[in-house]
Amino acid sequence: MRLTVDAIQARLAREATQAAIAQDDEQTGRTTVIVHSAPTKAFTIGQARRVVQVHRSCDRTLCPRKMAAINVLVAAGVMRLDRRVGY
């Protein structure tokens, strides 16, 4: 498949938009695109609550972002892990 200049520019624009959205999500705590990577800075309690909600279907042992959010909530005393279910 041969790429055209227009196709390459469109792809670069999409990637830049996705990067900007991810950066905005990181700063605001809102999630537009679900990012599973570990955060670059610690979440606030409000951000951590939102991340746990957005990542509710993620296994916390496989999703570094959910794990980071849970760690913030546990450290703040907002959440307790249930040892009976393997936490």
Buried (B, 14 or more C-beta within 10 A) or exposed (E): EEEEEEEEEEEEEEEEEEEEBBEBBBEEBEBEEBBEEEBEEEBEBEBBBBBBEBBEEBEBEEBBBBBBBBBBBBEEEEBEEEEEEEE
